[in-house]
């Protein structure tokens, strides 16, 4: 059943929250992140071919460890968002939000009337398989479900004020890698053009009273982001953490020969 979204409350109070992307289908990965103390996970169905059953298992596991489950959907599409939320996710993270129309469409797909027009069939998991009071369910899910829009193109930067004008958008998540491609310096997330664009967007997001989101490769960079006002921070991914630790161990062994 839909639950209170404690990270939304923390963000509204001005606090930062720490999450990670989940790219592995084994729910043990989510258990480990929960035991480690992460606030939330982002189930990455944009870059990974998860089916809806796997997504549901990952959401259940996150709930067991008091982590907020967010889904990065494949695309800004009504049924895609609907199914993610019907599974029990407490938010959608949507790629390629380039215009105000894109942001408005997400709101319509995410929220029920009177805010939006999300498909309504209260027999799914998020509504307790029909056992929740319908009015209470609608009110709670409209209140607790987060909308995270990606800003990862020059077009999105150019339209950021209009995107930010959409009241129900909670977080604007800056994607440095996609942004580097859009700016013509693919893979160079530290390029001056990328850094300048990020600085510009962060100022506008904060001025609009919205939350800034970014992905950090490690704790050091995450702390730098938090110090510059980023509240919604994802650190690497389950796969990335395994890869980085594995490489580090092997390199240390080579260095001690």
ZIQUI-V404893 format. One record per residue. N is the residue number from 1. PHI is phi in radians with two decimals (* if undefined). PSI is psi in whole degrees, -180 to 180 (999 if undefined). Layout:
# ZIQUI-V404893
n:N phi:PHI psi:PSI
n:N phi:PHI psi:PSI
This chain:
# ZIQUI-V404893
n:1 phi:* psi:153
n:2 phi:-1.03 psi:138
n:3 phi:-2.18 psi:171
n:4 phi:-1.15 psi:137
n:5 phi:-1.68 psi:92
n:6 phi:-1.20 psi:-26
n:7 phi:-1.28 psi:-31
n:8 phi:-1.10 psi:-42
n:9 phi:-1.11 psi:-43
n:10 phi:-1.11 psi:-42
n:11 phi:-1.10 psi:-40
n:12 phi:-1.13 psi:-28
n:13 phi:-1.48 psi:-3
n:14 phi:1.65 psi:5
n:15 phi:-1.46 psi:165
n:16 phi:-1.75 psi:151
n:17 phi:-2.24 psi:149
n:18 phi:-2.07 psi:128
n:19 phi:-2.36 psi:-172
n:20 phi:-2.67 psi:158
n:21 phi:-1.42 psi:140
n:22 phi:-1.89 psi:120
n:23 phi:-2.08 psi:-1
n:24 phi:-1.85 psi:140
n:25 phi:-1.39 psi:-18
n:26 phi:-1.30 psi:123
n:27 phi:-1.15 psi:-14
n:28 phi:-1.02 psi:-33
n:29 phi:-1.06 psi:-44
n:30 phi:-1.18 psi:-39
n:31 phi:-1.00 psi:-45
n:32 phi:-1.09 psi:-43
n:33 phi:-1.10 psi:-38
n:34 phi:-1.14 psi:-45
n:35 phi:-1.12 psi:-31
n:36 phi:-1.28 psi:-21
n:37 phi:1.87 psi:16
n:38 phi:-1.17 psi:148
n:39 phi:-1.38 psi:-35
n:40 phi:-2.67 psi:163
n:41 phi:-2.17 psi:153
n:42 phi:-2.03 psi:107
n:43 phi:-1.30 psi:116
n:44 phi:-1.61 psi:82
n:45 phi:-1.51 psi:-1
n:46 phi:-1.29 psi:-45
n:47 phi:-1.76 psi:-6
n:48 phi:-2.23 psi:141
n:49 phi:-1.46 psi:57
n:50 phi:-1.19 psi:141
n:51 phi:-1.60 psi:171
n:52 phi:-1.20 psi:-29
n:53 phi:-1.16 psi:-43
n:54 phi:-1.11 psi:-43
n:55 phi:-1.01 psi:-42
n:56 phi:-1.11 psi:-42
n:57 phi:-1.09 psi:-41
n:58 phi:-1.17 psi:-38
n:59 phi:-1.12 psi:-46
n:60 phi:-1.00 psi:-43
n:61 phi:-1.15 psi:-42
n:62 phi:-1.03 psi:-42
n:63 phi:-1.09 psi:-37
n:64 phi:-1.07 psi:-29
n:65 phi:-1.89 psi:22
n:66 phi:0.94 psi:37
n:67 phi:-1.81 psi:145
n:68 phi:-1.43 psi:124
n:69 phi:-1.57 psi:121
n:70 phi:-1.98 psi:146
n:71 phi:-2.06 psi:126
n:72 phi:-1.49 psi:108
n:73 phi:-1.34 psi:165
n:74 phi:-1.17 psi:-39
n:75 phi:-2.75 psi:166
n:76 phi:-1.42 psi:81
n:77 phi:-2.42 psi:137
n:78 phi:-0.98 psi:-50
n:79 phi:-1.23 psi:-35
n:80 phi:-1.02 psi:-48
n:81 phi:-1.21 psi:-42
n:82 phi:-0.98 psi:-50
n:83 phi:-1.16 psi:-37
n:84 phi:-1.07 psi:-43
n:85 phi:-1.32 psi:-35
n:86 phi:-1.10 psi:-25
n:87 phi:-1.26 psi:-20
n:88 phi:2.05 psi:6
n:89 phi:-1.09 psi:147
n:90 phi:-1.74 psi:11
n:91 phi:-3.10 psi:158
n:92 phi:-2.11 psi:137
n:93 phi:-1.97 psi:117
n:94 phi:-1.99 psi:125
n:95 phi:-1.34 psi:161
n:96 phi:0.96 psi:51
n:97 phi:-1.61 psi:98
n:98 phi:-1.84 psi:-16
n:99 phi:-2.43 psi:168
n:100 phi:-1.09 psi:-37
n:101 phi:-1.07 psi:-40
n:102 phi:-1.02 psi:-48
n:103 phi:-1.13 psi:-42
n:104 phi:-1.09 psi:-40
n:105 phi:-1.11 psi:-37
n:106 phi:-1.10 psi:-45
n:107 phi:-1.05 psi:-45
n:108 phi:-1.08 psi:-36
n:109 phi:-1.37 psi:-23
n:110 phi:-1.69 psi:-37
n:111 phi:-1.83 psi:147
n:112 phi:-1.44 psi:166
n:113 phi:-0.94 psi:138
n:114 phi:-1.63 psi:4
n:115 phi:-1.50 psi:-47
n:116 phi:-2.35 psi:-157
n:117 phi:-2.43 psi:37
n:118 phi:-0.99 psi:139
n:119 phi:-0.99 psi:133
n:120 phi:-1.98 psi:113
n:121 phi:-2.65 psi:91
n:122 phi:-1.36 psi:42
n:123 phi:-1.95 psi:7
n:124 phi:-1.60 psi:180
n:125 phi:-1.08 psi:-43
n:126 phi:-1.06 psi:-28
n:127 phi:-1.72 psi:20
n:128 phi:1.19 psi:32
n:129 phi:0.95 psi:38
n:130 phi:1.56 psi:2
n:131 phi:-1.67 psi:-4
n:132 phi:-1.49 psi:151
n:133 phi:-1.08 psi:127
n:134 phi:-1.07 psi:-47
n:135 phi:-1.13 psi:-40
n:136 phi:-1.14 psi:-40
n:137 phi:-1.08 psi:-49
n:138 phi:-1.06 psi:-46
n:139 phi:-1.09 psi:-43
n:140 phi:-1.20 psi:-45
n:141 phi:-1.21 psi:-36
n:142 phi:-1.11 psi:-34
n:143 phi:-1.36 psi:-42
n:144 phi:-1.63 psi:-20
n:145 phi:-1.36 psi:126
n:146 phi:-1.63 psi:150
n:147 phi:-2.08 psi:120
n:148 phi:-2.05 psi:117
n:149 phi:-1.79 psi:134
n:150 phi:-1.43 psi:135
n:151 phi:-1.98 psi:105
n:152 phi:-2.51 psi:18
n:153 phi:-2.46 psi:162
n:154 phi:-1.08 psi:-38
n:155 phi:-1.05 psi:-42
n:156 phi:-1.10 psi:-42
n:157 phi:-1.06 psi:-43
n:158 phi:-1.15 psi:-25
n:159 phi:-1.90 psi:16
n:160 phi:-1.11 psi:-35
n:161 phi:-1.09 psi:-42
n:162 phi:-1.18 psi:-39
n:163 phi:-1.10 psi:-43
n:164 phi:-1.19 psi:-19
n:165 phi:-1.28 psi:-13
n:166 phi:-1.33 psi:111
n:167 phi:-0.98 psi:-41
n:168 phi:-1.39 psi:-6
n:169 phi:-1.23 psi:123
n:170 phi:-1.60 psi:-43
n:171 phi:-2.34 psi:139
n:172 phi:-1.91 psi:118
n:173 phi:-1.78 psi:119
n:174 phi:-1.54 psi:125
n:175 phi:-1.81 psi:99
n:176 phi:-1.07 psi:-37
n:177 phi:-1.20 psi:-50
n:178 phi:-1.11 psi:-36
n:179 phi:-1.12 psi:-38
n:180 phi:-1.09 psi:-38
n:181 phi:-1.16 psi:-45
n:182 phi:-1.10 psi:-29
n:183 phi:-1.57 psi:2
n:184 phi:1.46 psi:16
n:185 phi:-2.29 psi:55
n:186 phi:-0.91 psi:130
n:187 phi:1.47 psi:-8
n:188 phi:-1.76 psi:74
n:189 phi:-1.19 psi:-17
n:190 phi:-1.66 psi:5
n:191 phi:-1.10 psi:142
n:192 phi:-0.93 psi:-35
n:193 phi:-1.13 psi:-40
n:194 phi:-1.22 psi:-45
n:195 phi:-1.09 psi:-40
n:196 phi:-1.14 psi:-41
n:197 phi:-1.14 psi:-42
n:198 phi:-1.11 psi:-45
n:199 phi:-1.02 psi:-43
n:200 phi:-1.09 psi:-46
n:201 phi:-1.21 psi:-41
n:202 phi:-1.01 psi:-45
n:203 phi:-1.04 psi:-43
n:204 phi:-1.23 psi:-38
n:205 phi:-1.10 psi:-47
n:206 phi:-1.17 psi:-37
n:207 phi:-1.12 psi:-29
n:208 phi:-1.46 psi:-2
n:209 phi:1.37 psi:19
n:210 phi:-1.73 psi:169
n:211 phi:-1.61 psi:138
n:212 phi:-1.60 psi:134
n:213 phi:-2.10 psi:143
n:214 phi:-2.65 psi:160
n:215 phi:-1.83 psi:134
n:216 phi:-2.03 psi:145
n:217 phi:-1.33 psi:-22
n:218 phi:-2.77 psi:177
n:219 phi:-1.15 psi:-36
n:220 phi:-1.06 psi:-49
n:221 phi:-1.18 psi:-38
n:222 phi:-1.01 psi:-43
n:223 phi:-1.11 psi:-39
n:224 phi:-1.08 psi:-42
n:225 phi:-1.11 psi:-45
n:226 phi:-1.06 psi:-41
n:227 phi:-1.15 psi:-25
n:228 phi:-1.63 psi:6
n:229 phi:1.80 psi:7
n:230 phi:-1.35 psi:127
n:231 phi:-1.83 psi:-34
n:232 phi:-1.80 psi:100
n:233 phi:-2.05 psi:124
n:234 phi:-1.84 psi:134
n:235 phi:-1.89 psi:111
n:236 phi:0.90 psi:-140
n:237 phi:-2.72 psi:171
n:238 phi:-1.05 psi:-44
n:239 phi:-1.11 psi:-43
n:240 phi:-1.10 psi:-39
n:241 phi:-1.15 psi:-42
n:242 phi:-1.10 psi:-46
n:243 phi:-1.09 psi:-45
n:244 phi:-1.15 psi:-43
n:245 phi:-1.17 psi:-42
n:246 phi:-1.06 psi:-46
n:247 phi:-1.07 psi:-42
n:248 phi:-1.09 psi:-43
n:249 phi:-1.09 psi:-47
n:250 phi:-1.10 psi:-41
n:251 phi:-1.13 psi:-40
n:252 phi:-1.10 psi:-40
n:253 phi:-1.13 psi:-41
n:254 phi:-1.12 psi:-39
n:255 phi:-1.22 psi:-21
n:256 phi:-1.70 psi:8
n:257 phi:-1.20 psi:999
